[in-house]
Amino acid sequence: MRALTFLASLSILLVASPGCGGGNTTGDDAGGGTDASSVDASEDAAAADDANADGGMPPADSGEPTDADVDAAPPMPCTAAGECDPFDVTSCPGQACRARATGTMCVDLSATTVGERAACARDADCMPGLACLDFADGLGFACYRMCPDGSTVACATGDACTGTFGDVCVRACRPMPPACDIYAQDCADADATCTFVRNPETNDPYTGCRPAGTQLEGETCGGSLGACGHALVCIATMGMNTCHQVCDPDVMPASCPTGQTCTGLARTWMVGYCETAAP
């Protein structure tokens, strides 16, 4: 069996899909299901880069990342092409609807199937409505719920319909970064930092926990340059993206590096940050 590999794009939390009806599906196993799909988790890593997470470079001195379609309404849920509906668990009685290169089709299941987020080796191991995927996040292959592109109600609370694979319509329900207080930096994981994120379904901004980067205060950041470290955010000013320490403008005196004041404001998130004091 040949494993499927899909490369993530750096657009807003979306993984690029090669085309309709199954994309890079390479073959069926004896039970009729495809091999598990490996989906690169860098879609989330890119979003954690703060400044470049949301698209193009903002105007000089804007003090915040921007996105060309920040106000655009989310797309309507699409319909997968083929003989069955991968989002309807009753679509293939006794079997499961899977995405293939030529469209969706009913295929056999393993003798024993497992539920959502359980470990798996192939799609056939997952119950109908689920797919065996690996998001390269260290958790390995597991069964994730399939959802239609554009949906905002298909996933459980705390998850978002974001990881694309197979048919361009088919995505997977993935956990969103947990919300946090950016000033308190109250992420439960010591290796995480509370930073700027967006809901991938609605594009709404919020502050959430993501793995802390390695870029230090004042260093360039975003995209291939890397994410900012703990309690730092990547801010675009004067045509450059650099890491700045967050600070609460309502708490004085603010704790800022020497020569800086808590006068910066990322307006989309309404979060203060330290910047060089005016002469």
KOLDRENVO-966079 format. One record per residue: residue in one letter; x, y, z of N, C-alpha, C, O in turn. Coordinates in steps of 0.2 Angstrom, whole numbers, padded with zeros to 4 digits, always signed. Layout:
// residues N
AXYZXYZXYZXYZ
...
//
This chain:
// residues 279
M+0004-0006+0000+0000+0000+0000+0004+0006+0000+0010+0006+0003
R+0002+0011-0003+0006+0017-0004+0003+0023+0000-0003+0024+0000
A+0006+0026+0005+0003+0031+0009+0002+0037+0005+0006+0039+0000
L-0003+0041+0007-0005+0047+0004-0001+0053+0007-0001+0053+0013
T+0001+0058+0004+0005+0063+0007+0002+0070+0004+0002+0070-0003
F+0000+0074+0008-0003+0081+0005+0001+0086+0008+0002+0087+0014
L+0003+0091+0004+0007+0097+0007+0002+0102+0009-0003+0104+0005
A+0003+0106+0014-0001+0111+0017+0001+0117+0013+0007+0119+0011
S-0004+0122+0012-0003+0128+0009-0002+0133+0015-0003+0132+0020
L+0001+0139+0013+0001+0145+0018-0005+0149+0018-0004+0155+0021
S-0010+0148+0014-0016+0152+0015-0019+0150+0021-0017+0146+0025
I-0025+0154+0023-0028+0154+0029-0030+0147+0032-0036+0145+0030
L-0026+0144+0035-0027+0137+0038-0030+0132+0033-0034+0128+0035
L-0028+0132+0027-0031+0128+0022-0025+0123+0019-0020+0126+0018
V-0027+0117+0018-0022+0112+0015-0024+0112+0008-0029+0111+0006
A-0019+0113+0003-0020+0113-0004-0023+0106-0006-0020+0101-0004
S-0028+0106-0010-0030+0099-0013-0029+0099-0020-0029+0104-0024
P-0027+0093-0023-0025+0092-0030-0030+0092-0034-0029+0093-0040
G-0037+0091-0032-0042+0091-0037-0048+0087-0034-0048+0086-0029
C-0053+0086-0039-0059+0083-0037-0059+0076-0036-0054+0072-0039
G-0063+0073-0032-0064+0066-0032-0059+0062-0029-0058+0056-0032
G-0055+0064-0025-0051+0059-0021-0043+0061-0022-0039+0059-0018
G-0042+0066-0026-0035+0069-0026-0030+0064-0028-0030+0061-0033
N-0025+0063-0023-0020+0058-0024-0021+0051-0021-0016+0048-0020
T-0027+0049-0021-0028+0042-0019-0025+0038-0024-0025+0038-0030
T-0021+0033-0021-0017+0029-0025-0019+0022-0026-0016+0018-0030
G-0024+0019-0022-0026+0013-0023-0030+0010-0017-0030+0013-0012
D-0033+0004-0018-0037+0002-0012-0034-0004-0009-0030-0008-0013
D-0035-0005-0003-0033-0011+0000-0038-0017-0001-0043-0016-0004
A-0036-0023+0002-0041-0029+0001-0048-0027+0003-0052-0030+0000
G-0049-0023+0008-0055-0022+0010-0059-0016+0007-0065-0015+0008
G-0055-0013+0002-0059-0008-0002-0057-0001+0000-0059+0004-0003
G-0054+0000+0006-0052+0007+0008-0045+0009+0006-0041+0005+0005
T-0044+0016+0006-0038+0018+0004-0033+0018+0010-0035+0017+0016
D-0027+0019+0009-0022+0019+0014-0024+0026+0018-0027+0030+0016
A-0021+0026+0024-0022+0032+0028-0018+0038+0025-0013+0037+0021
S-0021+0044+0026-0018+0050+0022-0014+0054+0027-0016+0055+0033
S-0008+0056+0025-0003+0060+0029-0004+0067+0027-0002+0069+0021
V-0007+0071+0032-0008+0078+0030-0003+0083+0034-0003+0082+0040
D+0001+0087+0031+0006+0091+0034+0003+0096+0039-0002+0100+0037
A+0005+0096+0045+0002+0100+0050+0005+0108+0050+0003+0112+0054
S+0009+0109+0045+0012+0116+0044+0006+0121+0043+0008+0127+0043
E+0000+0119+0041-0005+0124+0040-0006+0127+0046-0008+0133+0046
D-0006+0124+0052-0007+0127+0058+0000+0131+0060-0001+0136+0063
A+0005+0128+0059+0012+0131+0061+0012+0138+0057+0014+0143+0060
A+0010+0138+0051+0010+0145+0047+0005+0150+0050+0007+0156+0051
A+0000+0147+0053-0005+0152+0056-0002+0155+0062-0005+0160+0065
A+0002+0151+0066+0005+0153+0072+0010+0159+0071+0013+0161+0076
D+0012+0160+0065+0017+0165+0063+0015+0172+0064+0019+0177+0062
D+0009+0173+0066+0006+0180+0068+0006+0185+0063+0000+0186+0060
A+0011+0187+0060+0010+0193+0055+0008+0190+0048+0004+0193+0045
N+0011+0185+0046+0010+0182+0039+0004+0177+0039+0003+0174+0034
A+0001+0176+0045-0004+0171+0045-0010+0173+0041-0013+0168+0038
D-0011+0179+0040-0017+0181+0037-0016+0184+0030-0021+0188+0028
G-0011+0183+0027-0011+0185+0020-0005+0190+0019+0000+0189+0021
G-0007+0195+0015-0002+0200+0013+0001+0205+0018-0002+0205+0023
M+0006+0208+0016+0009+0213+0020+0004+0219+0022+0001+0222+0017
P+0003+0221+0028-0001+0226+0030+0002+0233+0028+0008+0233+0027
P-0002+0239+0028+0002+0245+0027+0007+0247+0032+0006+0244+0038
A+0011+0251+0031+0017+0253+0036+0013+0256+0042+0008+0259+0041
D+0016+0254+0048+0014+0256+0054+0007+0254+0056+0004+0257+0060
S+0004+0249+0053-0003+0247+0054-0003+0244+0061-0008+0244+0065
G+0003+0240+0063+0003+0237+0070-0001+0231+0070-0003+0229+0076
E-0003+0228+0064-0007+0222+0065-0007+0218+0058-0006+0221+0053
P-0007+0212+0058-0008+0208+0052-0015+0209+0049-0020+0211+0053
T-0015+0208+0043-0021+0210+0039-0023+0204+0034-0018+0200+0033
D-0029+0204+0032-0031+0199+0027-0035+0202+0022-0040+0205+0024
A-0034+0201+0015-0038+0204+0010-0045+0202+0011-0050+0206+0009
D-0047+0196+0013-0054+0194+0013-0056+0194+0020-0060+0189+0022
V-0054+0198+0025-0055+0197+0032-0063+0198+0033-0065+0195+0038
D-0066+0202+0029-0073+0203+0030-0078+0199+0025-0084+0200+0025
A-0074+0194+0022-0078+0190+0017-0082+0185+0021-0080+0182+0026
A-0088+0184+0019-0092+0178+0022-0089+0172+0020-0087+0171+0015
P-0090+0167+0025-0087+0160+0023-0091+0157+0018-0097+0158+0017
P-0088+0153+0014-0092+0149+0008-0097+0145+0010-0097+0142+0016
M-0102+0144+0006-0107+0139+0008-0104+0132+0007-0100+0130+0003
P-0107+0127+0012-0105+0120+0011-0106+0117+0004-0111+0119+0001
C-0101+0114+0002-0101+0111-0005-0104+0104-0004-0105+0101+0001
T-0104+0101-0010-0107+0094-0011-0101+0090-0014-0099+0092-0020
A-0099+0084-0011-0094+0080-0014-0097+0076-0020-0103+0074-0020
A-0093+0075-0026-0096+0072-0032-0095+0064-0031-0090+0062-0028
G-0099+0061-0034-0099+0053-0034-0105+0050-0032-0110+0053-0032
E-0104+0043-0030-0110+0039-0029-0113+0039-0022-0119+0037-0021
C-0110+0043-0018-0112+0043-0011-0110+0049-0007-0106+0053-0010
D-0113+0050-0001-0111+0056+0002-0107+0055+0008-0109+0051+0013
P-0100+0057+0008-0096+0055+0013-0097+0058+0020-0095+0056+0025
F-0102+0063+0020-0104+0066+0027-0110+0063+0030-0112+0065+0035
D-0113+0058+0026-0119+0055+0029-0117+0048+0030-0116+0044+0026
V-0117+0046+0037-0115+0039+0039-0120+0034+0036-0118+0028+0036
T-0126+0036+0034-0131+0031+0031-0130+0030+0024-0135+0026+0021
S-0126+0034+0021-0126+0034+0013-0124+0027+0010-0126+0026+0005
C-0120+0023+0014-0118+0016+0011-0120+0011+0016-0115+0009+0020
P-0126+0009+0017-0127+0004+0022-0123-0002+0022-0122-0006+0017
G-0120-0004+0028-0115-0009+0029-0108-0008+0026-0103-0012+0027
Q-0107-0002+0023-0101+0000+0020-0099+0007+0023-0102+0010+0027
A-0095+0011+0019-0093+0018+0021-0092+0021+0014-0089+0018+0010
C-0094+0028+0014-0092+0032+0008-0085+0035+0009-0084+0038+0014
R-0081+0033+0004-0074+0036+0004-0073+0040-0002-0076+0039-0008
A-0068+0045-0002-0066+0049-0008-0061+0045-0012-0056+0043-0009
R-0062+0045-0018-0057+0042-0023-0055+0047-0028-0058+0052-0029
A-0050+0045-0032-0048+0049-0038-0054+0051-0043-0054+0056-0046
T-0058+0046-0043-0064+0047-0048-0070+0049-0045-0076+0050-0048
G-0070+0051-0039-0076+0053-0035-0077+0048-0029-0074+0044-0028
T-0083+0050-0025-0084+0046-0019-0087+0039-0021-0091+0038-0026
M-0086+0034-0017-0089+0027-0018-0090+0023-0012-0086+0025-0007
C-0094+0019-0012-0095+0014-0006-0090+0009-0006-0089+0005-0011
V-0087+0008+0000-0082+0003+0000-0083-0001+0007-0086+0001+0011
D-0079-0007+0007-0080-0011+0013-0076-0008+0019-0072-0004+0018
L-0078-0010+0025-0075-0009+0031-0071-0014+0034-0072-0020+0032
S-0066-0013+0038-0063-0018+0042-0067-0022+0046-0073-0020+0048
A-0065-0028+0048-0070-0032+0053-0071-0028+0059-0076-0029+0062
T-0066-0024+0062-0067-0020+0068-0065-0013+0066-0060-0012+0064
T-0070-0009+0067-0069-0002+0066-0068+0002+0072-0071+0000+0078
V-0065+0008+0072-0064+0012+0078-0067+0019+0077-0069+0021+0071
G-0068+0023+0082-0072+0029+0082-0067+0035+0081-0061+0034+0080
E-0070+0041+0082-0067+0047+0081-0061+0048+0086-0061+0047+0092
R-0055+0050+0083-0048+0051+0086-0045+0045+0088-0040+0045+0092
A-0048+0039+0087-0044+0033+0089-0039+0031+0084-0040+0033+0078
A-0034+0028+0086-0028+0026+0081-0031+0021+0076-0035+0017+0077
C-0028+0022+0070-0030+0018+0064-0024+0017+0059-0019+0020+0060
A-0024+0012+0055-0019+0011+0050-0021+0013+0043-0017+0014+0038
R-0028+0013+0042-0031+0014+0035-0038+0016+0036-0041+0015+0041
D-0041+0019+0031-0048+0021+0031-0053+0016+0033-0057+0018+0036
A-0051+0010+0031-0056+0005+0032-0057+0003+0040-0062+0000+0042
D-0052+0005+0043-0052+0004+0051-0057+0009+0054-0059+0008+0060
C-0059+0015+0051-0063+0020+0054-0070+0019+0052-0072+0017+0047
M-0074+0021+0057-0081+0020+0056-0084+0025+0050-0080+0030+0049
P-0090+0024+0047-0092+0028+0042-0092+0035+0044-0094+0037+0050
G-0091+0040+0040-0090+0047+0042-0083+0049+0044-0082+0055+0045
L-0079+0045+0045-0072+0046+0047-0067+0044+0042-0068+0040+0038
A-0061+0047+0042-0055+0046+0038-0049+0045+0042-0048+0048+0047
C-0045+0040+0040-0038+0039+0044-0033+0044+0041-0031+0044+0036
L-0031+0049+0046-0027+0054+0044-0021+0055+0049-0022+0054+0055
D-0016+0058+0046-0010+0060+0051-0008+0067+0049-0006+0068+0043
F-0009+0071+0054-0008+0078+0053+0000+0080+0055+0001+0086+0056
A+0004+0076+0055+0011+0077+0057+0012+0081+0063+0016+0085+0064
D+0007+0080+0068+0007+0083+0074+0010+0079+0080+0009+0081+0086
G+0013+0074+0078+0016+0069+0083+0011+0064+0086+0012+0060+0090
L+0004+0065+0084-0001+0060+0087-0002+0054+0083-0005+0049+0085
G+0001+0054+0077+0001+0048+0072-0006+0048+0069-0010+0052+0069
F-0007+0042+0065-0014+0041+0062-0019+0040+0066-0019+0036+0071
A-0025+0044+0065-0031+0043+0069-0037+0045+0065-0036+0047+0059
C-0043+0043+0067-0049+0044+0063-0052+0050+0065-0054+0052+0070
Y-0052+0055+0059-0055+0061+0060-0062+0062+0056-0062+0059+0051
R-0066+0066+0059-0073+0066+0056-0072+0070+0049-0069+0076+0049
M-0075+0068+0044-0075+0072+0038-0081+0077+0038-0086+0076+0041
C-0079+0083+0034-0084+0088+0034-0084+0092+0028-0078+0092+0024
P-0089+0095+0025-0089+0098+0019-0086+0105+0019-0087+0109+0024
D-0082+0107+0014-0079+0114+0014-0084+0119+0015-0090+0119+0011
G-0083+0124+0019-0088+0129+0020-0093+0128+0026-0096+0133+0027
S-0092+0123+0029-0097+0121+0034-0095+0125+0041-0089+0125+0042
T-0099+0127+0045-0097+0130+0051-0101+0126+0057-0101+0128+0062
V-0105+0121+0055-0109+0117+0060-0107+0110+0060-0110+0106+0064
A-0103+0107+0056-0102+0100+0055-0097+0097+0060-0098+0091+0062
C-0093+0101+0063-0089+0099+0068-0091+0100+0076-0095+0105+0077
A-0088+0096+0080-0090+0097+0087-0087+0104+0090-0082+0107+0087
T-0090+0106+0095-0087+0112+0098-0080+0112+0100-0077+0107+0103
G-0076+0117+0098-0069+0116+0099-0065+0114+0093-0059+0114+0093
D-0068+0111+0088-0065+0109+0082-0067+0113+0076-0072+0117+0077
A-0063+0113+0071-0065+0117+0065-0064+0113+0058-0060+0108+0058
C-0068+0114+0053-0068+0110+0047-0062+0114+0043-0063+0119+0040
T-0056+0110+0043-0051+0114+0040-0046+0110+0035-0044+0112+0030
G-0044+0104+0037-0039+0100+0034-0042+0097+0028-0046+0092+0028
T-0040+0099+0022-0042+0096+0015-0039+0090+0013-0032+0089+0014
F-0042+0085+0010-0039+0079+0007-0044+0076+0003-0050+0077+0003
G-0041+0073-0002-0046+0069-0007-0050+0074-0011-0047+0079-0014
D-0056+0073-0012-0061+0078-0015-0060+0085-0012-0059+0086-0006
V-0060+0090-0017-0059+0097-0015-0064+0099-0010-0063+0104-0006
C-0070+0095-0009-0075+0097-0005-0074+0094+0002-0076+0097+0007
V-0070+0089+0003-0069+0085+0009-0064+0088+0013-0058+0089+0011
R-0066+0090+0019-0061+0092+0024-0061+0088+0030-0065+0083+0031
A-0057+0090+0036-0058+0086+0042-0059+0090+0048-0056+0096+0048
C-0062+0088+0053-0063+0092+0059-0057+0091+0063-0055+0086+0065
R-0054+0097+0064-0048+0097+0068-0048+0101+0074-0052+0106+0074
P-0045+0100+0080-0045+0104+0086-0043+0111+0084-0037+0112+0081
M-0046+0116+0086-0044+0123+0086-0039+0125+0092-0040+0122+0097
P-0034+0129+0091-0030+0131+0097-0035+0134+0103-0039+0138+0102
P-0034+0131+0109-0038+0133+0114-0037+0141+0116-0031+0143+0115
A-0043+0144+0117-0042+0151+0119-0038+0152+0125-0038+0148+0130
C-0035+0158+0126-0031+0160+0131-0031+0167+0133-0033+0171+0128
D-0028+0169+0138-0027+0177+0140-0020+0178+0138-0016+0176+0141
I-0020+0183+0133-0013+0184+0130-0009+0188+0135-0002+0187+0135
Y-0012+0192+0140-0008+0195+0145-0006+0191+0150+0000+0191+0153
A-0010+0186+0152-0009+0181+0158-0004+0176+0155-0001+0172+0159
Q-0004+0174+0149+0000+0169+0146-0002+0162+0150+0003+0159+0152
D-0008+0161+0150-0011+0155+0154-0012+0149+0150-0016+0145+0152
C-0008+0147+0145-0008+0141+0142-0006+0135+0146-0001+0136+0150
A-0010+0130+0146-0008+0124+0151-0001+0121+0149+0002+0119+0153
D+0000+0121+0142+0007+0118+0140+0012+0123+0141+0012+0129+0138
A+0017+0121+0144+0023+0126+0145+0027+0128+0139+0030+0133+0139
D+0026+0124+0134+0030+0125+0128+0025+0129+0123+0028+0131+0117
A+0019+0131+0125+0015+0135+0121+0015+0142+0123+0017+0144+0128
T+0013+0146+0118+0012+0153+0120+0005+0156+0117+0003+0153+0113
C+0003+0161+0121-0004+0163+0119-0003+0169+0114+0001+0174+0115
T-0005+0168+0108-0004+0172+0102-0010+0174+0098-0015+0172+0100
F-0009+0177+0092-0014+0179+0088-0016+0173+0084-0012+0170+0080
V-0022+0171+0083-0025+0166+0079-0032+0168+0076-0035+0173+0078
R-0034+0164+0072-0041+0165+0069-0045+0159+0069-0042+0153+0068
N-0051+0159+0069-0055+0153+0068-0055+0152+0061-0057+0156+0057
P-0053+0146+0059-0052+0144+0052-0059+0144+0048-0059+0144+0042
E-0064+0143+0051-0071+0143+0048-0074+0150+0047-0077+0151+0042
T-0073+0154+0052-0076+0160+0052-0072+0166+0050-0074+0172+0049
N-0065+0165+0051-0060+0170+0051-0060+0175+0056-0056+0180+0056
D-0064+0173+0062-0064+0178+0067-0058+0178+0071-0055+0172+0072
P-0055+0183+0073-0049+0183+0077-0050+0182+0084-0055+0184+0087
Y-0045+0178+0087-0045+0177+0095-0038+0176+0097-0034+0175+0092
T-0037+0175+0103-0030+0173+0105-0030+0166+0108-0035+0164+0112
G-0026+0162+0105-0026+0155+0107-0019+0152+0108-0014+0156+0106
C-0018+0146+0111-0012+0143+0112-0009+0139+0107-0012+0135+0104
R-0003+0141+0105+0001+0138+0100+0008+0136+0102+0010+0140+0107
P+0011+0131+0099+0018+0130+0101+0023+0137+0100+0022+0140+0095
A+0026+0139+0105+0030+0145+0105+0036+0144+0100+0039+0138+0099
G+0037+0149+0096+0043+0149+0091+0050+0150+0094+0050+0150+0100
T+0055+0152+0090+0061+0153+0093+0064+0160+0092+0069+0162+0094
Q+0060+0164+0088+0062+0171+0087+0061+0175+0093+0057+0175+0096
L+0067+0179+0094+0067+0183+0100+0064+0190+0099+0063+0192+0093
E+0064+0194+0104+0061+0201+0104+0066+0205+0099+0072+0205+0100
G+0062+0208+0094+0066+0212+0089+0068+0209+0083+0070+0212+0078
E+0068+0202+0083+0070+0198+0077+0064+0198+0072+0058+0198+0074
T+0066+0197+0066+0061+0196+0061+0057+0189+0061+0060+0185+0065
C+0051+0189+0059+0047+0184+0060+0042+0183+0054+0041+0187+0050
G+0038+0177+0055+0033+0176+0050+0035+0171+0044+0041+0172+0042
G+0031+0167+0042+0032+0162+0037+0038+0158+0038+0039+0155+0043
S+0043+0158+0033+0049+0154+0034+0054+0157+0039+0059+0153+0041
L+0053+0163+0041+0057+0166+0046+0056+0163+0053+0061+0164+0057
G+0051+0160+0054+0049+0157+0060+0044+0161+0065+0043+0167+0064
A+0041+0158+0070+0037+0161+0074+0040+0164+0080+0046+0162+0082
C+0037+0169+0083+0040+0172+0089+0039+0168+0095+0035+0163+0096
G+0044+0169+0100+0044+0165+0106+0039+0167+0111+0034+0170+0109
H+0039+0164+0117+0034+0165+0122+0033+0172+0124+0037+0176+0125
A+0026+0174+0124+0024+0181+0126+0026+0186+0121+0026+0192+0122
L+0028+0184+0115+0030+0189+0109+0025+0188+0104+0022+0182+0103
V+0023+0193+0100+0019+0193+0094+0023+0196+0088+0027+0201+0089
C+0021+0194+0082+0024+0196+0076+0020+0202+0073+0014+0201+0071
I+0023+0208+0073+0020+0214+0071+0023+0217+0065+0029+0217+0064
A+0019+0219+0060+0021+0222+0054+0021+0229+0055+0016+0233+0056
T+0027+0232+0055+0028+0240+0055+0034+0242+0050+0039+0238+0050
M+0033+0247+0047+0038+0250+0043+0040+0245+0038+0046+0244+0036
G+0035+0241+0035+0037+0236+0030+0041+0230+0032+0043+0226+0028
M+0042+0229+0039+0045+0223+0042+0041+0220+0047+0037+0223+0051
N+0042+0213+0048+0038+0209+0053+0043+0208+0058+0048+0204+0057
T+0042+0210+0064+0047+0209+0070+0043+0207+0076+0037+0208+0077
C+0046+0203+0080+0043+0201+0087+0043+0206+0092+0048+0210+0093
H+0037+0207+0095+0037+0212+0100+0034+0209+0106+0030+0204+0106
Q+0036+0211+0112+0033+0209+0118+0026+0212+0120+0025+0218+0118
V+0021+0207+0122+0014+0210+0123+0014+0213+0130+0018+0212+0134
C+0010+0218+0130+0009+0222+0136+0002+0224+0137-0001+0226+0132
D+0000+0225+0143-0007+0227+0144-0007+0235+0145-0004+0237+0150
P-0010+0239+0141-0010+0246+0141-0014+0249+0147-0013+0254+0149
D-0018+0244+0150-0022+0246+0156-0019+0245+0162-0021+0247+0168
V-0013+0242+0162-0009+0241+0168-0003+0245+0168+0002+0243+0164
M-0002+0249+0172+0004+0254+0173+0007+0253+0179+0004+0253+0185
P+0014+0253+0180+0018+0254+0174+0019+0247+0170+0019+0242+0173
A+0019+0247+0163+0019+0241+0159+0026+0239+0159+0031+0243+0160
S+0027+0232+0159+0033+0229+0159+0036+0228+0152+0034+0224+0148
C+0040+0233+0149+0043+0233+0143+0050+0233+0143+0053+0235+0148
P+0054+0231+0138+0061+0231+0137+0063+0239+0138+0059+0243+0136
T+0069+0240+0140+0072+0246+0141+0072+0250+0134+0074+0248+0129
G+0069+0256+0135+0069+0261+0129+0062+0260+0125+0061+0263+0120
Q+0058+0255+0128+0051+0254+0124+0045+0256+0129+0046+0256+0135
T+0040+0257+0126+0034+0259+0130+0028+0255+0127+0028+0252+0122
C+0023+0254+0131+0017+0250+0129+0012+0254+0126+0007+0256+0128
T+0014+0256+0120+0010+0261+0115+0008+0258+0109+0004+0260+0105
G+0010+0252+0107+0008+0248+0101+0001+0245+0102+0000+0243+0108
L-0003+0244+0097-0009+0241+0097-0011+0237+0091-0011+0240+0086
A-0011+0231+0092-0014+0227+0086-0021+0227+0086-0025+0224+0090
R-0024+0231+0081-0031+0233+0082-0036+0227+0081-0041+0227+0084
T-0034+0223+0076-0038+0217+0075-0040+0213+0081-0045+0211+0083
W-0035+0212+0085-0035+0208+0092-0036+0213+0098-0037+0210+0103
M-0035+0219+0097-0035+0224+0102-0030+0222+0108-0032+0222+0114
V-0024+0220+0106-0019+0218+0110-0013+0223+0110-0011+0225+0105
G-0011+0225+0116-0005+0230+0116+0001+0227+0116+0002+0221+0118
Y+0006+0230+0113+0013+0228+0113+0018+0233+0114+0016+0239+0113
C+0024+0231+0116+0029+0236+0117+0033+0238+0111+0034+0234+0106
E+0034+0245+0110+0037+0248+0104+0042+0253+0107+0042+0255+0112
T+0047+0255+0102+0052+0259+0104+0049+0266+0106+0045+0269+0102
A+0051+0269+0111+0048+0275+0113+0050+0281+0109+0055+0281+0106
A+0045+0285+0108+0046+0291+0103+0051+0296+0106+0051+0297+0112
P+0055+0299+0102+0061+0303+0104+0058+0309+0107+0061+0314+0110
//
